[in-house]
Amino acid sequence: MPDPVKLAKAELRELDGHFKPAPKGARVRVQFNPETLKVSFANQVKTPEGSQAETAALQFVGTGTTKLSLQLWFDVNAPQVDQPTGASPAERVTDVRRLTQNVARFMMPSAKNKKAPPAVRFIWGTFVFDGVMESLEESLELFSPDGRPLRASVTVSLTQQRITFSFFETEEEKKKRQQKPPKQLTAAPAGATVQGLASSAGKGDDWQDIAAANGVENPRSLGEGQIIDLNPRKPRR
């Protein structure tokens, strides 16, 4: 269950009937990011009826499909996503099926549409795929002495009814990522410097921009209690 790519956790998000984020839709963050994503494309074709030629041309008979396949791992002994920090043993999940059922729910009809499962958006970094969960295969890998499954792999297949070669982040996700970070205001203690405050916030390389944006004439001598914005907009160069 290696997690070689150091990205934020991948997510499965419920969409509405128009493939837009459902306001109160389910969201599932995975424990371990997948090692690989497999994308496949297919067209619906057939051989013309009554054709005798061995090399008869195939006919396109329907919309193509794009399919995403991936494998997710879940383990009750690993840090659990969305588990409160410092949770007691009684609060922790001890049966891995309690974790995998959150993914399996996307296979079942939604609350608003009793006849079909909801659309799903898979997001991992800037990779985005919208589709319907076509199949799910769960393998229980490890059991406790009393017979509880502790580890499982879940192989998921999502499909959409069109051929697409674009799997980049949506405009919604892009706007969210590009939003200006909130102001990080800090009151300078006695003897503080801009360099010191910037370094303590992990922005040591930006101290000159911070000083300029805050109008600090002497970065090495700040007045006690002076308010410094450590997240200023960088000036154009």
N, C-alpha and C positions, 0 to 999 in steps of 0.2 A: 504493500500500500504506500509506495513512495509518493511524495508530493514535491517533485523537482522544481516546478515553476512557482516562484514566489510571488503569486498574484493574490488579490483578495479572493475570498471564497466565492465559488460559482453559486448561482442562484437559479431556482425554478420559480417563475411567477405566473399566477393565473391571469388570463386575459379574458375580456368579454367577447361577445359574439362578433364584434367588429375588429378583433385582434388589437384592442387597446387595453392598457392596464386596468384591471377591475379595481375600483376604489377599495373594496373590502375583500379582495381576492387573496387566496392563500399564497404565502411566500415560504420557500424552503431553501435554506442555505445548506450546502453539503459539508460534510466533515473533512473530506479529502478531495482536492481538485482532481479531475480526471487526468490520466497520463496522456491520452490522445483523444482527438475528436475525429470521427470518420464521417465524411459527407459523401453521399452518393446521389446520382441523378438517373432518372428513368423516363422514357417516353412510352406512351401506349401505342403500339403498332400491331398490325396483323397482315397476313398474306391475303390478297384479294380472293374471294370465293370463286371456285370454278377455274382457277388458274392452273394450267398444266406445266408451265415453264418452271424448271428447277431454280432459275434465277429471277423469279417474278419480283417486281418492286414491292416493297412493303408500304402499307398505307398508314399514315398517322391518324389515329382514331380518337384521341382524347388529350386532355391536358397532361403535361408532364408533371412529375413529382420530384421534390428534393427531400432527402432523408438525412437526418443526423443521428448517429449512433455513438453512445458513450457508456463508460462503465464507472459507477460510483461505489465507494467503499464506506461501510459504517462499522464502528467498533465501540462497544460500550465502555471499554477501558481507555479509550482515547478522549481528549478534551471534547466535550459535547457542545455543538453549536447552540447558542442561545441559552446555555445552562448558566444560572446565576453564579457569580463568583463566590467561592466558599460554600457551595451547596453541601448539605449533609448527605451521608451515604443513603439515607432514606429517600432523599429527593432525587437522586440520580437514577437514570434509566438502567435497568439491569437485564433487560431483554431487548436485543437489537431490533426485533420486529416493531418495537415502539417507535424506533427512528425511521425504519424503512417504510412504514405505513404512511408517513407524510408524503413520500413520493408516490406510493401506490394510489393515493387518492385522486391523482390526476388521470387515472385510468377510468374512474367512475363518473357517472353523470353528475353535472353540477347542480347546485341548489336551484338555479333559475331555469335550467334546461334539463328536464328529467330523462330525455331521450339520448343525450350525447354528452361525452366528457368535455370539459372546458379546453379552450386553447391554452397553450403554455408558451412562455418565453424563457429560453435558456440564455443566461448571461454569464460570461466569464471574461473579465477584462473588457476589451473592446469587441469581443465576438458576441454576436446576438443572433439567435435563431428562433423564429416563431413557428409553431406548428401544433399538431395534436399528437398526444402520446399514443402511438400505434401498438407498441408492445413493451412489456416489462418482464424481465426474468430475474428472479431472486435466488441466490445460492447462499445457504447458511454454511459457514466455514468452520466455526469453532463453538464448542458447547461447554457449559459448566458441569461440574460433577452431578448436579441435580437436573441436568437436561435442558437448561436454558440456553438458547442460541446467543452467542456473544459477538459474533462478527458475521458480516454478510456483504456480498457484492451484489449490486443491482445493475443490470444491463438494460439500458433504456433506448428506445427508438422513437424519435419524433419525425413527423412527416408534414409537409405542406404541399398543397395542390398547385404547384407552379415550379418552373425551373428558375432558380436564382443563383447568381454567383457572388452576391453581395451579402456578407455576414458581419458588417461593421456595426458599431454602436448606433442606436437610434438617435434621432434629434433630441428626444427627451433626455436620454442618458448623457448626450454630449453637452447639452445646456447645463445639466446638473453638475457635470464635472468641471465645466468652465466658470461656474459661479464664483464671484469674488469671495475669498475666504473672509470669515468674520474678523472684525478688528480684535487684535490681541493687545489690550492696553495693560501696561505695567507701570506701577508706581516705583520710581527709583529709590532704593534705600541709600543711606548715607555712604558716600564714597564710591557709588556705582559709576560705571562707564558704559558707553553705548556698546563697546566691544564685548564687555562682560555680560550685559543683558542679552545681547544677540547670541553669544556662545551658549548661554544657559538655556536658550530656547531652540538650540540646534540650527541657528542661522548665522553662525560666525562669519561666513563669507559675504553676508549681505549688510554688514554693519555700516558701511559707508552710505548705502541707499537708505537705510533706516535713519541715520543721522540727518541726511539731506531732507528726507520726507518730513521729519519732525522739526526741522529748522534749528538743529542743535549746532551751535557755533564751535563749542569745544567738546568733542566726543569723550574726552578723558575726564571731564568734570561735570557731572550732572548734579543739579540741586536735589536735596532730599525731598522725596514726594513728587518730583517732576514726572508727569505722565508721558510715557513713550508708547507709541503704536509700533509694535514689532511686526505687523503685517501690512505695511503700507504698499500702495501701488508703486511698482518700480518705474522710475522716469524713463521716457524714451531716449534712446541713445542715437 
